[in-house]
Amino acid sequence: MVQSIIQSRKMNAPTNIKPHIMEIIGLAGAGKTTLCEVLKTNPDKIVYIKFPKVRKIKDAPFFVWYGLLLVPTLLRLYNHTSRRLTEREFAWMVVLNSWPFILKKVMKKTAKVIVLDQGPIYLLAELRESGPEFLKSKQAEKLWREIYFRWATTLDLLVWLDAPDTILMERIRTRDHEHIVKNEPDSKVFEFFAHFRRDYDLIVGRLEAISPGFRIQRFDTCELKASEIADRLFADFSHQ
C-alpha cells in the first residue's frame, strides 16, 4: 500500500521538475532560520510554508474543520490520570493529523520545492518530550501510525542541520532569541541536546521504515555555510 501511494505521487508529478516537500530540522542554534533565509532568495525554485497557526484568522477554517474531525478520537483516548492537551498542543495534533492533505493540494499546483521550517518532525519531537501521557499510551498507537504514514508519504526530503554541542550552546547564549536552556548550566544544555537528538533519530527512523523513498541530507553548519548548503540543495533539485 505504501509503495502504491509513492508511485502514484510520482506519476502525478509535473514532468519538468519533480515537486519536493522538504522539511528542515535541527537543534536550536543549528542554523535553520539562516538556511531558510538563503533559500527564500530564490523564489523561482522555492515555496516557503509554515504550519497553520491557531490564532491566525486565515487559518481558522483549517482548525475548525479538521479540529472537529479529530476531537472524537482524542476524547476516546483521554483518561483522567493524564493532563489535558493545551491549546497549542491541540493545534499541533490537528496540524500533524491533517496538514498533509493541504500540502498535497499545494504540491499539485506547483513544480517548486515546498520548504517546511518547523514542520511535522519538529512537532512530533515536541509532543514526544512534553506531551500529555494519554498520547503515549498503547491506545494512542493507532492514531500515531496513521500520522506517521501520512507524513512518510508526504515528505520527500529531510534536511538535518547540526553542529557540535559546544558550538550550539555558544550560538544559543550569544543570540538575542530566548531559549528554554539559554541560561542553564552546561550539563543541562547538553542533556537537552541529547534528548532531542534521540527523539529525532527515533522519529526519522520510523518514517524511513514506512517509506523507502524518504531521503535525508545531513549537514554540519560548523563546516558549511548556509549559502554552501543551499547551493548543494539547489544542485540536487536541478537533477530531479
C-alpha positions in Angstrom: 0.0 0.0 0.0 2.8 2.4 0.9 4.6 1.7 -2.3 1.5 2.2 -4.4 0.9 5.7 -2.9 4.6 6.6 -3.5 4.3 5.5 -7.2 1.0 7.5 -7.5 2.7 10.6 -6.3 5.5 10.2 -8.8 3.1 9.6 -11.7 1.0 12.7 -10.9 4.1 15.0 -10.6 4.9 17.6 -13.3 7.3 16.2 -15.8 9.7 19.2 -15.8 10.7 19.2 -12.1 9.6 16.6 -9.5 7.9 18.5 -6.7 9.5 18.1 -3.3 8.1 18.7 0.1 11.2 19.3 2.3 11.5 19.8 6.0 14.4 21.4 7.7 15.2 20.2 11.2 17.9 20.7 13.7 18.5 21.7 17.3 18.4 25.3 18.5 21.4 27.1 17.0 21.9 24.7 14.2 21.1 27.3 11.5 17.6 26.5 10.3 16.5 30.1 10.1 19.6 31.2 8.3 19.3 28.5 5.7 15.6 29.3 5.2 16.5 32.9 4.6 19.1 31.9 2.0 16.7 29.5 0.3 14.0 32.2 0.1 16.3 34.4 -2.0 15.4 32.0 -4.9 11.6 32.3 -5.2 11.6 30.7 -8.7 12.5 27.4 -7.1 11.2 27.7 -3.5 7.8 27.9 -1.9 8.3 28.5 1.9 5.5 27.4 4.1 4.9 27.5 7.9 2.4 25.3 9.5 -1.1 26.8 10.3 -1.3 28.9 13.5 -4.4 28.5 15.6 -4.6 32.3 16.4 -4.3 33.4 12.8 -7.7 34.3 11.2 -6.7 33.0 7.8 -6.0 29.5 9.4 -9.3 29.4 11.4 -11.2 27.3 8.8 -8.4 24.7 8.9 -8.6 24.3 12.6 -12.4 24.4 12.8 -12.9 21.7 10.2 -10.1 19.4 10.9 -10.2 20.1 14.7 -13.8 18.9 14.9 -12.9 15.8 13.0 -10.1 15.0 15.4 -11.9 15.7 18.7 -13.8 12.4 19.0 -10.6 10.4 18.6 -8.8 12.5 21.3 -11.8 12.2 23.6 -11.8 8.4 23.3 -8.1 8.3 24.1 -8.2 10.7 27.1 -8.1 9.3 30.6 -8.4 11.3 33.8 -5.0 10.3 35.1 -3.4 12.4 32.4 -3.4 16.1 32.0 -5.4 17.6 29.1 -3.9 19.0 25.9 -3.0 22.6 26.0 -4.4 24.8 23.2 -1.1 24.8 21.5 -0.7 21.0 21.7 -4.2 20.5 20.4 -3.4 22.8 17.4 -0.2 20.7 16.8 -2.2 17.5 16.8 -4.6 18.9 14.2 -1.6 20.0 12.1 0.1 16.6 12.4 -3.1 14.7 11.6 -4.4 16.9 8.7 -1.8 19.2 7.2 -0.6 16.5 4.7 -4.0 16.9 2.9 -3.4 20.6 2.4 0.2 20.2 1.3 -0.6 17.6 -1.3 -3.1 20.1 -2.8 -0.3 22.7 -2.9 2.1 20.2 -4.4 -0.3 19.6 -7.4 -0.3 23.3 -8.2 3.5 23.9 -8.3 6.7 22.4 -9.6 8.7 24.4 -7.0 10.3 22.9 -3.9 8.0 23.3 -0.9 10.1 24.1 2.2 8.8 23.5 5.7 10.5 25.1 8.6 9.4 23.7 12.0 7.3 21.0 10.3 6.0 17.6 11.4 9.3 16.2 12.8 9.7 19.2 15.0 6.1 18.9 16.3 6.5 15.2 16.8 9.6 15.7 18.9 8.0 18.5 21.0 5.0 16.3 21.8 7.2 13.3 22.5 9.1 15.3 25.1 6.4 17.3 26.7 3.0 16.0 25.5 0.4 14.5 27.9 0.6 10.9 29.0 -2.6 9.8 27.3 -0.9 10.4 23.9 1.9 8.0 24.9 -0.5 5.1 25.7 -0.9 1.9 23.7 -4.4 3.0 22.8 -3.0 6.1 21.0 -0.7 4.0 18.8 -3.3 3.6 16.0 -3.5 7.4 15.7 0.2 7.7 15.7 0.6 5.0 13.0 -1.8 7.0 10.8 0.0 10.2 11.4 3.4 8.7 10.6 2.1 7.1 7.5 0.7 10.3 6.2 3.9 12.2 6.7 6.1 9.4 5.4 4.1 9.5 2.1 4.1 13.3 2.0 7.7 14.4 2.8 10.2 13.8 0.1 13.4 15.2 1.7 14.6 15.9 5.2 17.5 18.4 5.6 19.0 17.8 9.0 21.3 20.5 10.3 23.6 20.0 13.3 26.8 21.2 14.9 29.0 20.2 17.9 27.3 20.8 21.3 29.7 23.5 22.4 29.1 25.5 19.2 25.3 25.1 19.5 25.4 26.3 23.1 27.5 29.3 22.2 25.1 30.3 19.5 22.1 30.0 21.8 23.7 32.1 24.5 25.1 34.9 22.3 22.0 35.5 20.1 19.1 37.7 21.0 16.4 35.0 20.9 15.2 33.5 24.2 15.5 29.7 24.7 14.5 27.4 27.4 18.1 26.3 28.2 19.8 29.6 27.3 20.8 30.4 30.9 21.1 26.8 32.2 24.3 25.1 33.3 26.3 23.4 30.5 25.3 19.9 31.7 21.6 20.8 31.4 22.1 22.2 27.9 24.0 19.1 26.7 21.3 16.9 28.2 18.6 18.9 26.3 20.5 18.4 23.1 20.9 14.6 23.7 17.1 14.2 24.4 16.1 15.9 21.1 18.7 14.2 19.0 17.4 10.9 20.3 13.8 11.9 19.6 14.8 13.0 16.1 16.6 9.7 15.5 13.5 7.7 16.6 11.0 9.7 14.6 13.1 9.8 11.4 13.8 6.0 11.7 10.1 5.4 11.9 9.4 7.5 8.8 12.2 5.7 6.9 10.7 2.3 7.8 7.4 3.3 6.3 8.6 4.9 3.1 11.6 3.7 1.1 11.5 6.9 -0.9 12.2 9.1 2.2 15.5 10.9 1.7 17.8 12.6 4.3 20.6 15.0 3.8 22.7 15.9 6.9 24.9 19.0 7.1 27.3 20.2 9.8 26.8 24.0 10.0 30.1 24.3 11.7 31.8 23.1 8.5 29.4 24.5 5.8 27.9 28.0 5.5 24.2 28.3 4.8 24.9 29.5 1.3 27.0 26.4 0.6 24.3 24.1 1.9 21.7 26.0 -0.3 23.9 25.5 -3.4 24.1 21.8 -2.8 20.4 21.6 -2.3 19.7 23.6 -5.5 22.1 21.4 -7.4 20.3 18.3 -6.1 16.9 19.8 -7.1 18.1 20.5 -10.6 18.9 16.8 -11.2 15.5 15.5 -10.2 
